[in-house]
């Protein structure tokens, strides 16, 4: 499902204009992104959590050049679904 399909679905279910729904969806995504850039997690009870995972520094290999490189420590965004979310997707 794409963002446009989500906007259409919400507009159909709520009766709110697509333009307004799109503005809300865009604002939600921007707020989640900005909060995570600032180093904070976002928790949505019953849905899941947008969390920041820390990856430690590690040694990698470039096999085409047969060299070793150091991959620095870095953060990556992740989503951890709530238990109720997981059980619904699994089919209970």
N, C-alpha and C positions, 0 to 999 in steps of 0.2 A: 504494500500500500504506500502510495506517495503522499507527500505533504498536501498536494492539491486534492487528492481523494479524501484525506482526513478532513480538510476544510469543508469540502462538499458534504461529507457525511454529518459533520457537526451542524452545518447550516440546515440540512434537511431535518435533523432530529429536533433542533431547537427553534427553528423558524427565524433565526437571526441572519441578517444579510451576510453573504460570503465575504465581502470586503471587511466587515467588522470581525468576523471569525478569523480571517487570515491575519489581521492586525494582532489579535490576541495570541494566536499560535506563534507568530513571529516574535512577539514580545516575550512569550514564555521561553522559547528556545534561546533567545538572546540573554535573558536573565539567568538561565541555567548555565549557559556558556560563560558569562561574565563572572558568576559566582565561583565556578570551578577554576577559572583563570586566576582568581584571587586566592585560591588554595582552600576553598571550603567545599564540603560535600553538600548535596541537595537530597533531602529525604521527603518522599511522598508516601505517606502511610497508606498501606493497602495496594500500592502499585510497585514501588521499588525505590532504590537509591542510586543516584548518580555519584560515583565516588572517584577519588583520585588514587591510583595505585602507583607506588614508588618502585621503580626498577633499579636494582643495584648496578654498579659499574661491573662490566664483564669483559672478557677477552673474546674477540671474534676472529674469524679467519676469512681472508679473501682468497678463495681457492684458485681463482684464475691467475693471480699474481704470486700465490704461495707466500702471502705475508700475514702477519698477525696485526690486528688493530684493536685498540681499546675503545669500547663502546661506553661512553660516560653514563653516569647515573641520570635518570630522567623520570618524569611523571607521565602517566598515560591516563586518559579518562576511561571509566568503565561503568557498566550498569549492572546492578545486582537486584534482581527481581524479588519482590516480597513473596513469602511462603504461599499466600493465598493465590497470587498471580501464577506461580509455578504449578500449583495443584490444579488450577483451572486449565492451564495449557496442556498438562499431562493427561487430563481427563479424569482426575481424581483417582 
